[in-house]
Amino acid sequence: MQKTEHRKINLSVDIAGLKLKNPVMTASGTFGYGEEYSEFVDLNRLGAIVVKGLSVEPKKGNPTPRVVETPAGMLNAIGLQNIGVKAFIRDKLPFLSQFNTPLIVNFFGDSIDEYVKAAEELSSAKGVHALEMNISCPNKQAGWIIFGTDPKIMEQVVTAARKTTKLPLIVKLSPNVTDIGLMAKVAENSGADAISLINTLTGMVVDIKKRRPVLGNNTGGLSGPAVRPVAVRMVQEVYKAVSIPVIGMGGIMNASDALEFLIAGARAVAIGTANFVNPTATIEIIEGIEMYLEEEGFYDINDIIGSLITNTNALSKLT
Ligand SMILES: Cc1cc2nc3c(=O)[nH]c(=O)nc-3n(C[C@H](O)[C@H](O)[C@H](O)COP(=O)(O)O)c2cc1C
């Protein structure tokens, strides 16, 4: 019998100098601080671990109910509950540092000052490899406008964080805007090393008997398969608008979903809501991507990133 050649497939990607062994990471807020999933997932196999968003001071979060299931997704209003930067560094970082996997810490604040303080403290901690800025939260000094929905406010907060840290800075965009490409460009010009998207889409579910919103916070963020086509479209627009790497997420449940994002231009993908349905989703997605590459005759993941062939006869930019 003839021996078939078995060439190794390269799955590794580079995000702003950060070497990932594969392009699959966790999405902030859906994987706790890593330890919670370590019973199900070998954390050494992940491309990167992204932890729950941290603020300088701990936060209790929103009143309950905080989550509600929706068709093909979920709406959450956790309210950014977290243990705070100091407790994270003291209690969670030692565990996460054991693994041979880059650690990306998601952070936020309700003022520019708070972003700067969080970035400062996290940057001085050993074992943090990159920072992801969640700008989908309100700015108390600007009438509670969401940082990531106003180009001027976004520019100010990203510029301030950029000055504070030497770590790779990933800016996570809010999809609740009209022109996502413009927002990505503003983030790039303000010093972002990479862009991640999408965060959740704002939504509401009404209890018709009570005639009240189901969530304690009234509105929440929609995630899961329902948002995926919107996310893929936005990733493609951002990929075309900027020259820094793009990390795609939004409703990725399996390898085929992840591949849509990679082909549309994402250099890495993050798995969120899927972790709640299937705790081993990340590993299955890594294996599925490798299998696809093998079947399609690719030896390097980088060859499919941004390989989308768009229809040149499309008449409208939008539909
Ligand atoms: C319960 C929950 C908590 C989340 N917490 C955060 C967070 O702390 N910081 C952040 O940037 N994004 C947070 N997200 C957004 C996710 O990281 C991700 O961007 C979004 O859910 C879309 O991906 P998915 O459809 O795969 O879940 C959260 C999402 C969910 C469902």
The ligand as an ORCA input file, in Angstrom:
! r2SCAN-3c Opt
* xyz 0 1
  C     -23.353     36.188     30.083
  C     -22.458     37.046     29.240
  C     -21.511     37.883     29.847
  C     -20.665     38.693     29.073
  N     -19.740     39.494     29.692
  C     -18.892     40.252     28.938
  C     -17.870     41.045     29.552
  O     -17.693     41.058     30.774
  N     -17.077     41.807     28.747
  C     -17.209     41.812     27.379
  O     -16.458     42.516     26.694
  N     -18.147     41.041     26.773
  C     -18.979     40.271     27.514
  N     -19.925     39.479     26.892
  C     -20.012     39.467     25.406
  C     -19.316     38.250     24.798
  O     -17.940     38.243     25.125
  C     -19.487     38.211     23.262
  O     -18.945     39.383     22.710
  C     -20.946     38.112     22.832
  O     -21.694     37.299     23.728
  C     -21.113     37.571     21.410
  O     -20.596     36.264     21.288
  P     -21.485     34.911     21.459
  O     -22.718     35.101     20.620
  O     -20.605     33.803     20.990
  O     -21.823     34.790     22.914
  C     -20.773     38.664     27.658
  C     -21.725     37.812     27.050
  C     -22.561     37.013     27.815
  C     -23.538     36.095     27.121
*
